[in-house]
């Protein structure tokens, strides 16, 4: 007898998956995969270098001047990078809190690690409350675009001017001071920095317009050749090449630096913060840092993300909450106070970062270095050519400043430039913001009173 095979049409259909937990897990996996997916491997790797021009100098300065635990900072900031890459799906940067760092470096004795961490925890707690209560989103909707652009322009120009200072002057990061003029020749000379800047300019150009369409170009022989050359150049990781050059030169400048390297992670311990440290940290650190964090780390970042990644706009609530949580966790263990920053986002976008995989890759590298080399990595960073850091910072600053070219009226430009001028001269984003808002209100009142 022939064996009878079951009729395929009579087999019962698999029941649909109605388990909400399974569906939720599948959605999470799909979102993580999408957010971390590389648009282009070399471009994302190149983009990861775009934030190092601000990160390395401040971390190096705090390590040398205040004995910051570099290994712990690398591990925690690496975790922050990976988490923000997963959450946002864009190259959301993790940067040092600059005002707190500036106070710590300039104050030789009264503002040390406990005060730095207290300032970071207080700032993070306030930002978390502003985010959870929805107040940060209200502020974001309330501030006019011209004032936001003024803050972005001042921050971009500030980065660019600091970059030129790094290139032209010898730097003492431990004292946050410029020394004499940098020599033209040498392993950290001005010629090296100029050549690196020229190389990046030639490879990356001024940047692609966000509304530029390749299809609009007529496909004649000349334009086909031009598009082919553009694609070839897009695969060259200019910033990554420059950074690798800096690492090689660091070992050439002082070959014995290899003997100072100690393998293994730094010892991690909870920072003991006294009542005096809480007071000093809040007064000297949190009060000047908070306006900068609200304006540049949250408001400007949200606006810039909507400009660079249309359809991927993030709420001020979520950005404020992530900044708050980062500091409420890491600062207790001695990790540097951190925030997001419009300059870092612009820099990573400039060099090709388009997805969360860009910062996740950077975060993985930070964690690996923190676990393998720990604080001994500072001996290598101390030999890294500062002029090359200046070049990376220069392009990040210019990219951020160029986002402000969408001011369509003279009135908007006037408010933006007033805000920028006051922010730069007074070195205070808060003062620039107040003046910009005041001018904006006065111009609106004038318009209403005009017959």
Secondary structure, 3 states (H helix, E strand, C coil): CCCCCCCHHHCCCCCCCCCHHHHHHHHHHHHHHHHHCCCCHHHHHHHHHHHHHHHHHHHHHHHHHHCCCHHHHHHHHHHHHHHHHHHHCCCCCCEECHHHHHHHHHCCCCCCHHHHHHHHHHHHHHHHHHHHCCHHHHHHHHCCHHHHHHHHHHHHHHHHHHHHHHHHEEEECCCCEEEEECCCCCCCCHHHHHHHHHHHHHHHCCCCCCCCCHHHCCCCHHHHHHHHHHHHHHCCCHHHHHHHHHHHHHHHHCHHHHHHCCCCCCCCCCCCCCHHHHHHHHHHHHHHHHHHHHHHHHHHHHHHHHHHCCCCCCCHHHHHHHHHHHHHHHHHHCCCCEECCHHHHHHHHHCCCCCHHHHHHHHHHHHHHHHHCHHHHHHHHCCCCHHHHHHHHHHHHHHHHHHHHHCCCHHHHHHHHHHHHHHHHHCCHHHHHHHHHHHHHHHHHHHHHCC
